[in-house]
Amino acid sequence: MKSVSDVAAAPSSARGSPGKVPGWGALEGNVVLVGFATFLLALGEGLWFRFAPRYLDALGASALIIGLWGSLQDLLDSAWQIPGGILADRIGRKRTLLLLTGLTLIGLLVFLIPYWPVVLLGLVLYMANQAYAQPATFAVIGDALPKENRAMGFVVQSAFKRLPVLLGVPAAGYVITGRLGIVGGVRAGLIAAFVLTGVALALQVKYYRSPPKTAELPVRYSLRNFPPRLRHLLFSDILIRMGESATKVFIVLYVVMILGYTDYVFGLMIALQTVVSLLVYIPAARAADLHGRKLWVALTFLFFGLFPIAILLARSFPLLLLAFVIAGLKEIGEPARKATIIDAAEQAQQRGRTVGAYYAARSLTIVPVGVAAGALWSWNHAAPFWLGGALSAVGLAFYVTTVRRE
């Protein structure tokens, strides 16, 4: 019987063999370990992060500051991606993941200080694991799996990231609504997240097995030679994420403050969204591995555009349910999109940097959108959602007309 390290060192054709479970070559040791660590981190995040705009509001932040929170996420996402990719390729996946999980622990402690400028500062550290570790996580899947199993590999990663939402967000909403209030509830969630992140760090220290080192490439390699086949996907993705950025921090405010539902109901809606995502991941990813990625990525972009409009039209509870079903369908092509990025990074030595360059370019260009959306929210609560839908529609049209099917 092969050990995890034997599997990691095996040729890609052997590593990706489905074995006794057809289609489940994604269940490789390091992929599962990274997935489980992601599960713990996401469970902690679910206990507070979705309510951060409400937390900032309770601490006295204005709509512009809450919009800045969204823009700062995008800025940090872009700032951390390229160095994260370089680290993943040069010092190894394991050391990178350990370093960044440690920074997340420090960020969670900073968030406990109930003063909104300090909360913004804490985001700088917290986003390390959100963005900095992403190239390393993608590279782990690219290292371990061949092309025909990569979308399924991202299902493992995505499922582990989404499953905790079923528990964390509704639990946080219940505590906030009926027990501790917004400030006390978020702080309790931060303490629980700190403990869970510490467990994830310990598991990575003990069980991650590093594959043999390969020859290094210059730091500038993936930036100078960004795969041309990704350029149209990247531009489409930028437009889609601009649309998402216009609305993401205002969804909880709209549902609770405008539509009049409780934080607990919002938490249940996020759980519904997650259930829908989990139901579509496996069949969509398997179809993408077998028959091509383009259709599934296009469907993801379509649902990104429909969601903000559906929220605006949710004037009854059944329509609110429908809106969050649409939100869940946004994930139908995410494993296919991520696999497309890794497919284009053919050399293992540049995978981390290619992922870092892609996400840095995407995040940097959408930085101003959150602040602009904050200004729009102050003028008209519906305006950010119309903007989000329009930008996503343009992104979908560009993708469908420019990206070739495999």
C-alpha positions as CSV (number, residue, x, y, z in Angstrom):
1,M,0.0,0.0,0.0
2,K,1.4,3.4,-1.0
3,S,2.0,6.1,1.5
4,V,0.9,9.7,0.9
5,S,4.5,10.7,0.1
6,D,4.7,7.8,-2.4
7,V,1.6,9.1,-4.1
8,A,2.9,12.7,-4.2
9,A,6.2,11.6,-5.8
10,A,4.5,9.3,-8.4
11,P,4.2,10.4,-12.1
12,S,1.1,12.4,-12.9
13,S,-0.4,9.5,-14.8
14,A,-0.2,7.3,-11.7
15,R,-1.2,10.0,-9.3
16,G,-4.4,10.8,-11.3
17,S,-5.5,7.2,-11.6
18,P,-9.1,6.9,-10.3
19,G,-8.3,3.4,-8.8
20,K,-11.3,1.7,-7.4
21,V,-13.6,4.7,-7.4
22,P,-14.0,6.0,-11.0
23,G,-13.8,9.8,-11.2
24,W,-12.4,10.2,-7.7
25,G,-8.7,10.5,-8.5
26,A,-9.1,13.8,-6.8
27,L,-8.8,12.0,-3.4
28,E,-5.1,12.3,-3.2
29,G,-3.5,12.7,0.3
30,N,-2.2,16.3,0.1
31,V,-5.4,17.4,-1.7
32,V,-7.6,16.0,1.1
33,L,-5.3,17.4,3.8
34,V,-5.4,20.9,2.3
35,G,-9.1,20.5,1.9
36,F,-9.6,19.6,5.5
37,A,-7.5,22.5,6.7
38,T,-9.7,24.7,4.4
39,F,-12.7,23.2,6.1
40,L,-11.5,24.3,9.5
41,L,-10.6,27.8,8.3
42,A,-13.9,28.2,6.5
43,L,-15.9,27.0,9.6
44,G,-14.2,29.7,11.6
45,E,-14.8,32.3,8.9
46,G,-18.5,31.4,8.7
47,L,-18.9,32.2,12.4
48,W,-18.3,35.9,11.7
49,F,-17.1,37.1,8.3
50,R,-20.4,37.3,6.5
51,F,-21.6,39.7,9.3
52,A,-18.5,41.9,9.1
53,P,-20.4,44.8,7.3
54,R,-23.0,44.7,10.1
55,Y,-20.2,44.7,12.7
56,L,-18.6,47.7,11.1
57,D,-21.9,49.5,11.0
58,A,-22.4,48.8,14.7
59,L,-18.9,50.2,15.4
60,G,-19.9,53.4,13.8
61,A,-18.5,53.0,10.3
62,S,-20.2,54.9,7.4
63,A,-21.5,53.4,4.2
64,L,-18.3,54.6,2.5
65,I,-16.1,52.8,5.1
66,I,-18.2,49.6,4.6
67,G,-17.6,50.0,0.9
68,L,-13.9,50.5,1.6
69,W,-14.0,47.2,3.5
70,G,-15.0,45.5,0.2
71,S,-12.4,47.4,-1.8
72,L,-9.7,46.6,0.7
73,Q,-10.4,42.9,0.4
74,D,-9.9,43.2,-3.4
75,L,-6.7,45.3,-2.9
76,L,-5.2,42.9,-0.5
77,D,-6.3,40.0,-2.7
78,S,-4.2,41.4,-5.5
79,A,-1.3,42.5,-3.3
80,W,-0.9,39.1,-1.7
81,Q,-1.3,36.9,-4.8
82,I,2.0,37.3,-6.7
83,P,4.3,37.1,-3.6
84,G,2.1,34.1,-2.5
85,G,2.8,32.4,-5.9
86,I,6.5,33.1,-5.7
87,L,6.7,31.7,-2.2
88,A,4.7,28.6,-3.2
89,D,7.2,27.9,-6.1
90,R,10.4,28.8,-4.3
91,I,10.1,27.7,-0.6
92,G,7.5,25.0,-1.2
93,R,3.8,24.6,-0.7
94,K,4.0,23.4,2.9
95,R,6.1,26.3,4.3
96,T,3.9,28.8,2.4
97,L,0.7,27.4,3.9
98,L,2.1,27.3,7.4
99,L,3.4,30.9,7.2
100,L,0.1,32.3,6.0
101,T,-2.1,30.3,8.4
102,G,0.0,31.8,11.2
103,L,-0.7,35.3,9.8
104,T,-4.4,34.6,9.8
105,L,-4.2,33.7,13.6
106,I,-2.7,37.1,14.3
107,G,-5.3,38.9,12.1
108,L,-8.1,37.2,14.1
109,L,-6.7,38.6,17.4
110,V,-6.6,42.1,15.9
111,F,-10.3,41.9,14.8
112,L,-11.3,41.4,18.5
113,I,-10.5,45.1,19.2
114,P,-13.9,46.8,18.7
115,Y,-12.7,49.9,16.8
116,W,-13.5,50.0,13.1
117,P,-10.1,51.5,12.0
118,V,-8.4,48.6,13.8
119,V,-10.8,46.1,12.2
120,L,-9.6,47.4,8.8
121,L,-6.0,46.8,9.9
122,G,-6.8,43.3,10.9
123,L,-8.1,42.5,7.4
124,V,-4.5,43.1,6.1
125,L,-3.3,40.1,8.1
126,Y,-6.4,38.0,7.7
127,M,-6.4,38.2,3.9
128,A,-3.0,36.5,3.9
129,N,-4.6,33.1,4.0
130,Q,-7.5,34.1,1.8
131,A,-5.3,35.4,-1.0
132,Y,-1.6,34.7,-0.3
133,A,-2.3,30.9,0.2
134,Q,-4.5,30.6,-2.9
135,P,-1.6,30.0,-5.4
136,A,-0.2,27.3,-3.1
137,T,-3.5,25.6,-2.8
138,F,-4.1,25.6,-6.5
139,A,-0.5,24.3,-7.1
140,V,-1.1,21.4,-4.7
141,I,-4.0,20.3,-6.8
142,G,-2.0,20.8,-10.1
143,D,1.0,18.9,-8.7
144,A,-1.1,16.0,-7.5
145,L,-3.6,15.5,-10.3
146,P,-3.6,15.1,-14.1
147,K,-5.8,17.3,-16.3
148,E,-8.7,14.8,-16.5
149,N,-9.1,14.9,-12.7
150,R,-8.4,18.5,-11.8
151,A,-12.0,19.9,-11.9
152,M,-12.9,17.1,-9.5
153,G,-9.9,18.1,-7.4
154,F,-11.3,21.6,-7.1
155,V,-14.6,20.0,-6.1
156,V,-12.8,18.6,-3.0
157,Q,-11.3,22.0,-2.2
158,S,-14.6,23.9,-2.9
159,A,-16.8,21.4,-1.0
160,F,-14.5,21.6,2.1
161,K,-14.7,25.4,1.9
162,R,-18.5,25.5,1.5
163,L,-19.7,22.7,3.9
164,P,-18.8,24.7,7.0
165,V,-21.1,27.5,5.9
166,L,-24.1,25.2,6.5
167,L,-23.1,25.3,10.2
168,G,-21.2,28.5,10.7
169,V,-23.3,31.2,9.2
170,P,-26.7,30.1,10.5
171,A,-25.2,29.6,14.0
172,A,-23.6,33.0,13.9
173,G,-26.9,34.6,12.8
174,Y,-28.8,32.8,15.6
175,V,-26.3,34.0,18.2
176,I,-26.4,37.6,16.9
177,T,-30.2,37.7,16.6
178,G,-31.2,36.1,19.9
179,R,-28.2,36.0,22.2
180,L,-25.2,38.4,22.1
181,G,-26.1,41.0,19.5
182,I,-23.9,42.0,16.6
183,V,-20.7,43.0,18.4
184,G,-20.8,40.3,21.0
185,G,-21.8,37.6,18.4
186,V,-19.0,38.6,16.0
187,R,-16.4,38.6,18.8
188,A,-17.5,35.1,19.9
189,G,-17.2,33.9,16.4
190,L,-13.7,35.4,16.2
191,I,-12.6,33.5,19.3
192,A,-13.9,30.2,17.8
193,A,-12.3,30.9,14.5
194,F,-8.9,31.4,16.3
195,V,-9.2,28.0,17.9
196,L,-10.1,26.3,14.6
197,T,-7.3,28.0,12.7
198,G,-4.8,26.8,15.3
199,V,-6.0,23.2,14.7
200,A,-5.6,23.6,10.9
201,L,-2.1,24.9,11.4
202,A,-1.2,21.9,13.6
203,L,-2.6,19.4,11.0
204,Q,-0.6,21.1,8.2
205,V,2.6,20.8,10.3
206,K,2.1,17.1,11.1
207,Y,0.6,15.6,7.9
208,Y,1.5,17.5,4.8
209,R,4.0,15.7,2.6
210,S,6.2,17.8,0.3
211,P,6.8,16.3,-3.2
212,P,10.4,16.3,-4.6
213,K,11.7,19.7,-5.5
214,T,11.9,20.7,-9.2
215,A,14.3,23.2,-10.9
216,E,13.4,26.8,-10.1
217,L,12.5,29.4,-12.7
218,P,13.2,33.1,-12.4
219,V,10.8,35.1,-10.3
220,R,9.6,37.1,-13.4
221,Y,8.9,34.0,-15.4
222,S,5.1,33.7,-15.1
223,L,4.6,37.4,-15.2
224,R,6.5,37.8,-18.4
225,N,5.0,34.6,-20.0
226,F,1.4,34.7,-18.7
227,P,-0.4,32.0,-20.8
228,P,-2.1,33.7,-23.7
229,R,-5.1,31.2,-23.5
230,L,-6.0,32.7,-20.1
231,R,-6.2,36.3,-21.2
232,H,-9.8,36.3,-22.5
233,L,-10.9,34.3,-19.5
234,L,-9.1,36.8,-17.2
235,F,-10.8,39.8,-18.8
236,S,-14.2,38.2,-18.6
237,D,-13.6,37.2,-15.0
238,I,-12.6,40.8,-14.1
239,L,-15.9,42.1,-15.4
240,I,-17.8,39.4,-13.5
241,R,-15.9,40.2,-10.2
242,M,-16.5,43.9,-10.7
243,G,-20.2,43.1,-10.7
244,E,-19.8,40.9,-7.6
245,S,-17.7,43.5,-5.8
246,A,-20.4,46.1,-6.3
247,T,-22.8,44.1,-4.2
248,K,-21.0,41.7,-1.9
249,V,-20.7,43.7,1.3
250,F,-24.2,45.2,0.9
251,I,-26.2,41.9,0.5
252,V,-26.4,41.4,4.3
253,L,-27.4,45.0,4.8
254,Y,-30.0,44.9,2.1
255,V,-31.6,41.6,3.4
256,V,-31.6,42.8,7.1
257,M,-32.0,46.6,6.9
258,I,-34.1,47.0,3.7
259,L,-36.1,43.8,3.4
260,G,-36.5,43.5,7.2
261,Y,-35.3,39.9,7.8
262,T,-33.2,38.9,10.8
263,D,-29.6,38.0,10.8
264,Y,-30.7,34.4,11.5
265,V,-32.8,34.3,8.4
266,F,-29.8,35.7,6.4
267,G,-27.7,32.9,7.8
268,L,-30.3,30.4,6.7
269,M,-30.2,31.9,3.2
270,I,-26.4,31.5,3.1
271,A,-26.9,27.9,4.1
272,L,-29.4,27.3,1.3
273,Q,-26.9,28.9,-1.1
274,T,-24.3,26.5,0.1
275,V,-26.5,23.4,-0.2
276,V,-27.3,24.3,-3.9
277,S,-23.6,24.8,-4.6
278,L,-22.7,21.4,-3.1
279,L,-25.4,19.6,-5.1
280,V,-24.1,20.9,-8.4
281,Y,-20.4,20.7,-7.8
282,I,-19.8,17.0,-8.5
283,P,-21.9,16.5,-11.7
284,A,-20.8,19.8,-13.2
285,A,-17.1,19.2,-12.5
286,R,-17.2,15.6,-13.8
287,A,-18.9,16.8,-17.0
288,A,-16.2,19.6,-17.3
289,D,-13.4,17.0,-17.0
290,L,-14.9,14.7,-19.6
291,H,-16.5,17.1,-22.1
292,G,-14.8,20.6,-21.7
293,R,-14.9,23.5,-19.4
294,K,-16.5,26.4,-21.4
295,L,-20.2,25.7,-20.9
296,W,-19.9,25.4,-17.2
297,V,-17.8,28.6,-16.8
298,A,-20.4,30.4,-18.9
299,L,-23.2,29.2,-16.6
300,T,-21.3,30.4,-13.6
301,F,-20.9,33.9,-15.1
302,L,-24.7,33.9,-16.0
303,F,-25.8,33.2,-12.5
304,F,-23.3,35.9,-11.1
305,G,-25.3,38.4,-13.2
306,L,-28.7,37.1,-12.2
307,F,-28.1,37.1,-8.5
308,P,-28.0,40.9,-7.7
309,I,-31.2,41.4,-9.8
310,A,-32.9,38.5,-8.0
311,I,-32.1,40.1,-4.7
312,L,-33.7,43.4,-5.8
313,L,-36.8,41.6,-6.9
314,A,-37.1,39.5,-3.7
315,R,-40.2,41.3,-2.3
316,S,-41.5,38.1,-0.8
317,F,-40.0,35.2,1.1
318,P,-40.3,32.7,-1.8
319,L,-38.5,35.2,-4.1
320,L,-35.8,35.5,-1.5
321,L,-35.4,31.8,-1.5
322,L,-35.2,31.8,-5.3
323,A,-32.5,34.5,-5.2
324,F,-30.2,32.5,-2.9
325,V,-30.8,29.3,-5.0
326,I,-29.5,31.4,-7.9
327,A,-26.5,32.5,-5.7
328,G,-25.8,28.8,-5.1
329,L,-25.8,28.1,-8.9
330,K,-23.0,30.7,-9.2
331,E,-20.6,27.9,-8.2
332,I,-21.6,25.5,-10.9
333,G,-18.6,26.3,-13.1
334,E,-16.0,27.3,-10.4
335,P,-14.1,24.0,-10.4
336,A,-14.0,24.1,-14.2
337,R,-12.7,27.7,-14.2
338,K,-10.0,26.9,-11.7
339,A,-9.0,23.8,-13.5
340,T,-8.7,25.9,-16.7
341,I,-6.2,28.1,-15.0
342,I,-4.1,25.1,-13.8
343,D,-4.3,23.4,-17.2
344,A,-2.7,26.5,-18.7
345,A,0.2,26.4,-16.1
346,E,1.9,23.3,-17.7
347,Q,5.1,23.5,-15.8
348,A,5.0,22.7,-12.1
349,Q,7.7,25.3,-11.3
350,Q,5.5,28.1,-12.4
351,R,2.0,27.0,-11.2
352,G,2.0,29.1,-8.1
353,R,3.2,32.2,-10.0
354,T,0.7,31.7,-12.8
355,V,-2.2,31.5,-10.3
356,G,-0.8,34.5,-8.4
357,A,-0.5,36.6,-11.5
358,Y,-4.1,35.7,-12.6
359,Y,-5.7,36.6,-9.3
360,A,-3.5,39.6,-8.7
361,A,-4.6,41.1,-12.1
362,R,-8.2,40.3,-11.4
363,S,-8.3,41.7,-7.9
364,L,-6.3,44.8,-8.5
365,T,-8.6,46.0,-11.3
366,I,-11.7,45.7,-9.2
367,V,-10.4,47.6,-6.2
368,P,-12.2,50.9,-6.8
369,V,-15.6,49.2,-7.2
370,G,-16.4,48.7,-3.5
371,V,-15.9,52.3,-2.6
372,A,-17.9,53.4,-5.7
373,A,-20.7,51.0,-4.6
374,G,-20.6,52.6,-1.1
375,A,-21.2,56.0,-2.6
376,L,-24.1,54.5,-4.7
377,W,-25.6,52.8,-1.7
378,S,-25.7,56.2,0.1
379,W,-27.6,57.6,-2.9
380,N,-29.9,54.7,-3.7
381,H,-29.8,51.2,-2.1
382,A,-30.7,49.5,-5.3
383,A,-28.0,51.2,-7.4
384,P,-25.1,48.8,-6.5
385,F,-27.2,45.8,-7.5
386,W,-28.2,47.2,-10.9
387,L,-24.5,48.0,-11.5
388,G,-23.5,44.5,-10.5
389,G,-25.9,42.9,-12.8
390,A,-24.9,45.1,-15.8
391,L,-21.1,44.5,-15.3
392,S,-21.7,40.7,-15.1
393,A,-23.8,40.7,-18.3
394,V,-20.9,42.4,-20.2
395,G,-18.4,39.9,-18.8
396,L,-20.6,36.9,-19.8
397,A,-21.0,38.3,-23.4
398,F,-17.3,38.8,-23.7
399,Y,-16.5,35.3,-22.5
400,V,-19.0,33.6,-24.8
401,T,-17.8,35.4,-27.9
402,T,-14.0,35.2,-27.3
403,V,-13.1,32.0,-25.5
404,R,-12.8,28.9,-27.7
405,R,-14.2,25.6,-26.5
406,E,-11.6,23.0,-25.9
